[in-house]
Structures are given as C-alpha cells and as structure tokens.
Amino acid sequence: MRRRGGGVVRLLHHEDEPVVVHARVCSGAVRLRSQAGSKSAAAWGLERMRFALCLDHDLGAFHRRFVRDPLIGAAIRWRPWLRPRRSPEPFEALAWAICEQLIETTRAFAIQRRLVWRYGRASDCATLRDAPSARAMAGRAPAELQACDLAAGRSLALIKAAREVAAARADLTQHEAAWGRLRRIPGIGSWTLEKLAFHGQGRDDQLPAGDLAYVKLVGSLAGLGRRATEDEVRELFAPYAPHGALAGIYALAATRGAVMVPPRAGTRW
C-alpha cells in the first residue's frame, strides 16, 4: 500500500492479471478507482480493497450492544470508526502472520519488505509491488527465505503453507476446513490461524489470544501480576462473542487512551 495524491494505492493480481486500485476520501466518503485489463479483474480488485479498508464492515450491532460496556464502551463512543487492519488476500495475512511469530514488529516488517521486493510482482510502471503469491512462495527453498532473515522453522512453515494453498488443498475461502489443514504443519498454531482469520478472512470472532498485547492487557486488567495465559485472555473476551476480536482492538484503544490496533507482529504461533 502506498500513499499517493491524498489517498492510497495498491497493486493486486487477479490470477496473473495486474489490478491497481486507488482509494481516497472525498466529501466524507471513500472513492475507489480500479484499473485492469478486464472488467472482471477490475471489479475483483474493488471488492478486495473494500474488504481491506473495511468499507462494508457494519459495526452497528456491535456498537449498540457494547456502547455502555465498562471496558470498551468509552472507546466505542469516542472512536466509533475504529476498524481492524485487513489484507486484501487471505494468503497475504497468513504469510505475514508466519513472519511475525516470536519477533519484534520492526524486524517482522523488514522481513516482509524483503519478501515483497524479491518475490512480489511489480506493476507495469515498476513503482508498485504486490505481496508474493502462494505459488511464488511455494517454489522457494528454505535457504532463500532465511536469506531474508526469516528463521529456519518459519521459513519451512511458510513454504509448506504456500504449497497447501497453491495446490488448493487448503482453500482459504473455506475457513474451518483450511484451518484444520494448515494446523497440521509444524510451526502453525492457534495464534497464526487467528491472525489469518481476523486480518485475512474477516472473522471478528477469532481473537489472537496469544498476542503479546493481549496477554499483557489481560494480566494488568485482572491484577494477575504476570502475563495472562491464552485461556485467561479468551475467558475475559468471551462475553463479547461473536465479536471477540473486535472487542480486543477497542479494549486496547480504551486502555491506551488512543486509537490503536494490536501490533501486526506477535509472540505466539
């Protein structure tokens, strides 16, 4: 995603066809413009960027239910526009979640930039690059990803996950079925799959409970004197079902006193 002309622009690929989508705020609305070689690819690009920017994400029912909640009510009243960060493609969310396991945010972002530069496809103008596709990552050797500073175990996990997706054995449009298939890969566990679900598949019920931000938050809120366990995080956010992941980002905003979302890098897999 790049900032240009008062808005943002993103290169995507509909199969092998490049699609460039521009988005900008205009008179209180978001205006999108999609450029591609075919109408079907352009329409697909619009749909994916509407998802990534949460333009169709209606939180009305969530807000009405919890607007007076003692933990997140204030954040809902002050910042009702708060939305999760999402990826246009679910594989992108999966790949980045694997990159973000057990490392700090800045290092994870640096790894992601290297992967995009080396294995992402460039636009015709060569100024934009898409995230690597599952097919591109499936053809890599672990040593290639390690050269981008990705740890050996995570390099292998990313390649195996990419092969499952590229071969359609893990169809990321079929959420639970894909999670079950991916979970068989060593190095992919609940945190990675919850990040995929929330950021890449639009599942507001899938809270990444092992995230450092949440284990610290719940430990503080519960007065534990330590970091909470995943089960303790899930227990605190259980009353917000089926909006647990949404409640999580509002809870962080409320307790930090600012509009923030959980770090894209985490501490679990």
N, C-alpha and C positions, 0 to 999 in steps of 0.2 A: 504494500500500500504506500502510495506517495502523495504528498500534499502538492497540489498544483492549482493555480488560479482560484484560490479561495475555496477549494474543495479537495477531494481525494480522488485518486485514480488507481485502478488495479487491473493487472493483466491476468486473465484466466485462460483455460483451454477447455473447449468442449470437444472431447476426444482429442483430435490433433489440430483442431481449428482454433486460432487465437481469437480471443474476445477481450476488448478493452472497455471497461466500464468507468464512467466518470460520475461522481456524486457531489452535489453542492447544496448548501442551504439557500433557499430563495423564498423570501416573503413568508417565513415561518414554516415552510415545507421543504422536503428534500427532493430535489430534481435529479433524476438519473438519465444518463445517455449511454447507450451501448453501441459499440462498433464491432462488426464482424462481417465475414464473407457471406453469411446466410442469415435469414430471419430467425430460423430456429436456434442458431447459436447465440444470436443477439438476445433473444427472449430468455434463453437459458442463463446468460450472463446477468441479466436484470434480476432474475429470480434468485440466483445465488448471492448477489450483492444485497438484495433486500433482506435475505436471511442474515448475512454477515453484519449488516448495520442495524438489525433488529427493527426494521421499519414496520413489520407486520406483527410485532410482538406485543399483543394486547395484555397489559398487566392490570386491567380494571378490576377483575375479580380478586386478584391478589391484594391490590391496594385497599379495596373496600373491606376485605376480611381482616387485614392486619394494621390498618391505619392507626389504631389506638393501642397496638401491642407495645408493652413496656420496653422491649429490646429494639425493635426495628421501626416502630411507629413514627418516631421523630424523623428518621431518615426518609421514610415514605412521604411525610408531609413536606420536608424541606427539599428533597431531591427526587420527585416522582419520576423523572426522566431517566434515572439510573438504569442501565441495561448491562447484560453480560457482554464480554468480548467474544466474538464468534469468528470462526474461519469459514470462508466460502465453501470449502470442500472438506468433508469429514476426514479424508486421509491426511490432509494437512494438519488437522487438530491431533490426530493420532501420532503422526511423526514428531510433531513438536512436543507432545507430552512425553514421548520416549526420550527426546533430547533433554528434557527439563528434570529428569529424575535425579534427585540427590545432589544437585549443584545449585550455585547461586544464579540469580536471574541474569546478571551481566554476562556471565560465561555461557549460559544457555543461549542467549540472544546472539552472541558471537558465533557459536556453532551453527545456529540456524542460518545466519547470513552467509557463512561459508558454503553450506549445503545448497542454498539458493543460487549462489554465484557459480558453483561448479556444476550443478546438476539440474538447475531450473532452466526453463526455456525462455529465450529473450523475445521481446516484441520486434516487429519489423524495423522500428526506429532505434532499436538497441538501447533504449533508455529505461525499459521496464523488464522485470524478470518475474516469472511465475514460480511458485513453490514447486519443488520436484514432485513428479507424479509417482504413483505406486510402481508403475512399470519401470521408470528410471531408477528408483531405489532398489527394486528387485534385482537389477542387473549389476549391482555394485558388489565389490568384495569387502569384507570387514576392514581390511587394512586401509581402504580408501576413505572410509568414514572415520577411522581412527586418526587419519591424517588431518581431519577437520576438528580434532580434539574431542571426538565422541569416544567414551570409554568402550573397551572391547566388548563387554557384555551387552551394552546398549546398542552398539553397532550391529551385533548379530541379531538382537531382538528386532531392530528396525528393519533389517533386511528380510527376516523371516515374516514379519508382519506385512511388509510390502508385497512379498510373494503371495501370501494368502489373499490379499486384496486384488492384486493384479490378475491372479488366476480365477477370481470370482468365487473362491472357496469361502471367503469372508466378505459377504455383501453388506457394506456399511449402511445401506438403506433398511436392512433388516436388523434392528438394533440388538435385541437379546440374542438372536442366533449368532450374529457376528461377535458379540462379546464372548460367548461361550467358546467359539473357535479361537479367538485371539488369546484367551486366557490360558490356553494350552502351551503357549510359547513361553519359555523361561524368560523371566525379566519383565513380563507384563502381568500386572495385578490390578487390584481394585482402583487404586488411585489413577493409573493410566487410563483405564476404561471409563472412569467417571469424568476425567478431563475430556476424553473423546466425546462422551455422551453430552456433556454440558456445552462445550465450546464448538463441537463439530456436528452434533445431531439435534441440537435444540431441546435437550431433555432437562427441563428445570427441576426435575425430581432427583437428579443424580448429583448430590453434593460430593465434591472431592474431599472426603472426611480426613484423609491423611495429610492434607496440605499443611505446611508449617503455619500458615496464617491462622488456620482454624484450630489446630491443637494448642497454639499459644492463646488464642482468644478464649476458647472454652476453659482452658486451665485457669485463666485470670477471672473470667466471669463466675466460675464455680468455686473460686477460692481454694483451688487444689494445692497451690504452692508448687506446682510442676506442670509440665505439658500434659494435656489430656490425651487419652487413647482415642483411637478411631471410634470405638464403641461409645465412648462418652460424648464425642462430637455428634454422632448420629442420634444419640438419645436427646441431646439438647435441641436439635433441629427437627426431631420427629413431629412435634405439634404443628409444624409448618407444611407438612405433606399436603399435596404433592408439589410443593414449591420450595423444597428444602435448599436447593442450590441458589435460587433467587434470594431467599431469606439470608443465606450466607453472605452475599455481597452487600446486602443492605445492613446486616449486622456489622460488617467491617466498616462500612461508611459511617454508621452511627457511633461506633466506639472510637473511631479515629477522628471523628469530627470533620470529615472531609469526604468528597466524592472519590472513592477509590474502589478498585476491584482486586481480588486476590492476585498475587504475583503469578505470572504465567509459568514460572519455574517453581518446582515443588520439592518435596523431601521424601516422597514415597514412590513406589512403583506398583 
